[in-house]
Amino acid sequence: MTSSVSLISRAVFPWTAALAALALLAAPCAAEKRIRRAGIVAPAPLPEGSVLVAGFLGAWERWDNPKRSVRKLALRLREGAGPDVFVETAGNHSRATIRKFIHEALDRNRDGKLDEAEARSVGIILYGQSFGGAAAVRLARELKKWNVPVCLTVQVDSIGRGDHLIPSNVKRAVNFYQRDPGPVRGQPRIRAEDASKTEILANIRHFYVLRDVDMSGYPRAARGIMTLSHWKMDNDPMVWAEVEGFIRAEIVRWQAERITGGIR
Ligand SMILES: [Ca+2]
């Protein structure tokens, strides 16, 4: 969260109370906030042809905080998931844990390498909010080094270096953001590293200046007139219903492509 603090410090707005609340969300690193390998419930190796959805929380949120929209969506997806759909969440600082799991889950013959068939054997969907949005894009970029395709990335008010450029191993990407007045504004435009390989589905802007959003899941200090649009967006059910729609559509697409001829 150091980078977010520096980002905030550059702001010229008198957001003292709001920033104090942000500090609550950005509490110092605590081991229990990080997911450990044992916290991942999906099996390794993953069944061939299955789908793995991984969501990344922002700030220093605990990886399984049930009040945060990233986690709430994951739990909804798990509820209605078929036997071949697996959903995990992690903090944005725990990207390496998920990356190592993906390698373990795909390396079916346990030789420590991913051959082409292994790399393409599971449909991977990544999403995240705030620094978690950037983590989703960074993980996709890391998976490219292993020639692992990513079906879809979804960013919600994404913050982080390089989060605008979607690597060419990603098939589809969508970005939700707000640019309301305030010190924290998401990435307004993502673009494809290679437009022939990646389809940018949309950059969708939301507005919160005149909108109330139920903030009861956030710390009390983060509520009221100083509530940042960045936080409202994290709690906006309309946004997360849209994210869910994109992810569910991608899951169905993957499954349909499996039935109608080949994994890809
Ligand atoms: Ca292997």
Residues whose N, C-alpha, C, O or C-beta is under 5 A from the ligand:
A	BS01	CA	D107 R108 N109 R110 D111 G112 K113 L114 D115 E118
